[in-house]
């Protein structure tokens, strides 16, 4: 066979051939002298070294580090400075000291809690009721589609739309509220006592469907046998709801509440558009105040101090949320 | 379903409940959908017609809402005078760009996070999700100052990067859930057949593709609807639709017709997209915590 010499040559190149073992194997096996025992087939693809996965992760982590970790440390640095356009000087903890004496800062937290509480209460009550009504409804599919419309709208556009609807001279919702005798001729946005309700209504309008959707997903998983057993025992549907359905919903509702609560910190678009924190300071919840300090007056140092307090609270909330997330599905039902 | 086949005899209380439930649903639907109707119809109204309202308490006068001659003037002026074509392109590039960056990097990271265990993985995860949850205004303070030194303020790349702050963690978090559902055995069998590790990864991508597609759309939706980043970091050179719409509100003369038309232009595409990915919406909006 002419191949033999050829083969000798190849075995000298075995170092290189080793690299392509999987492909070469089947052809070469016949020509191999018996003495040259086949190497024991090791695992062809040993579990990937961690390094390999780290490489895959690297770009995302790098981007994330640049846009989240680096800014976070920069935020801490900024909060110790007095930053103006183009210049900054170290001021130590003066920014924080000022916060404690800042009435807007303290009332901002209060208003944020009040706003969140009002939003959450209404969304939860309405959303849950809707979910129960819509669940297994004849037109469930169409109803859900109609319900989730508001969520798709940009919050800023929603704010503008409601600015139009609330308008004291030509707003239709103003007209409806006025005709029902709830409001007098002044717009809901104009008075310090009602403006908070105005922004709450917009948030409720936009995000109640989310609670409904979450609750619906939970309702589908309420164990049927429990419901039936309870009914056989003679429980009324209402009793059934409170004894079986609601306890089964608690876990998903907890997630819904936490998510919405954090979103109340995140989204202030509609408030900026509708009231901008006014009239007076009646809707100046903390993120709105932060926006004003940092991006209207460009006191970035003071803004950084406020932002840091806001971030710390969010991180604590996030820890709670992750703990809820982490529970295995079976525990959550 | 056995219990439902039995004939029900409603007690009066149950009957009352049923009626009030239907009533509640009807009122809610009207309350929630009427703004859309008003926005849509008003965008075709003349400035004066849009201001027509019946007298207070005059419920029979509601018909006045439909008394108008439709005009497309607002839409055409948006695009001819208002430069809305440009803003729309900005919105598309910023939202699409950040969605693509997030999903490409995100799926690689999510894949490896789902396949490997290491110390501190939990902490890494927490860092990722807390980036997503952080209030936009708070994130923007340092980001603005950094971007200003890098001359990224007012540019589309800057805006794409800013949107990536919430889209990338979102993509990693959600896509990891998808990859967790794909058994490692599939990749193993591919590698036994001689494919490289990356080819093996590539071979399972089709399995998660529908999910990835849905989350590209969700990322676009989040970015498209953003106002704060666009208003501050995109201000000037990279004006997006929500910001442009907001700017139609002038202190002296508010162009309500144009605003409503701009609202329709901004909202309609996202509504269609939302309907397309309806199946993934709950999973997406709850960060994967609730599955339908």
Interface residues (C-beta under 8 A of the other chain):
Chain A: X22 X23 X44 X45 X48 X50 X52 X53 X54 X56 X57 X59 X60 X61 X63 X64 X67 X68 X69 X70 X71 X72 X74 X75 X78 X83 X126 X129 X130 X133 X134 X143 X145 X146 X147 X148 X149 X150 X151 X152 X153 X154 X155 X156 X157 X160 X161 X162 X163 X164 X165 X169 X170 X172 X173 X175 X178 X179 X185 X205 X208 X209 X210 X213 X214 X216 X217 X218 X220 X227 X228 X231 X236 X237 X238 X252 X255 X256 X259 X262 X265 X266 X267 X268 X269 X272 X273 X287 X290 X291 X294 X295 X300 X303 X304 X306 X307 X308 X310 X311 X314 X315 X317 X318 X319 X321 X322 X324 X325
Chain B: X2 X3 X14 X17 X21 X22 X24 X25 X28 X29 X31 X32 X33 X34 X35 X36 X38 X39 X42 X50 X51 X52 X53 X54 X56 X57 X58 X59 X65 X101 X105 X106 X108 X109 X111 X112 X113 X115 X116 X118 X124 X125 X126 X127 X128 X129 X130 X131 X133 X134 X135 X136 X137 X138 X139 X140 X141 X142 X143 X144 X145 X146 X161 X162 X164 X165 X168 X169 X172 X188 X191 X192 X194 X197 X221 X224 X225 X226 X227 X228 X232 X241 X242 X243 X245 X246 X249 X256 X259 X260 X262 X263 X266 X267 X270 X271 X273 X274 X275 X278 X281 X282 X285 X286 X287 X288 X289 X290 X291 X292
